[in-house]
Structures are given as structure tokens and as C-alpha cells.
Amino acid sequence: MSERELYCDSCQGVQQFETPPCDDGHGADCPELVCTRCGGAVLIATFTFGAPRLGRARRQPAAPRRRAA
């Protein structure tokens, strides 16, 4: 099992966390961690995504321009 120290909200301090047995086949890279003191679980995000743009209205596609023949 993989172990690391993280802040636990329930314990209100830094505690030892370990990876529980993973049925999904992640092994030591499992994103789920459990506090060894209280049993509180955390999920570590293993992916990134772009932040949404705030304050901008979505653009509507422009209507096709007509040309004279």
C-alpha cells in the first residue's frame, strides 16, 4: 500500500493517508486515499481540464453574408 501525509479535514491536521485495496486495477496509482486515523476518504484528481471563461457571453455563429451577383 502506498502511504503519504496529507491534511485531513475531519482530524483538522496532517495525517498519514494510505491507498486502500483497489478493485479497479490502479494499484499504487489509485486516486482514492484513506486517513489512517479517522478513515476519512479523499479522491486525488489525476487529470486536468481548462477553467471555464467567466464573464463572456457565448458567441452566436455569424449569419452568412450575401453578395450581389
Secondary structure, DSSP 8 states (H G I E B T S, - for coil): --EEEEEETTTTEEEEEE----TTS-GGG-SEEEETTT--EEE-----------S--------------
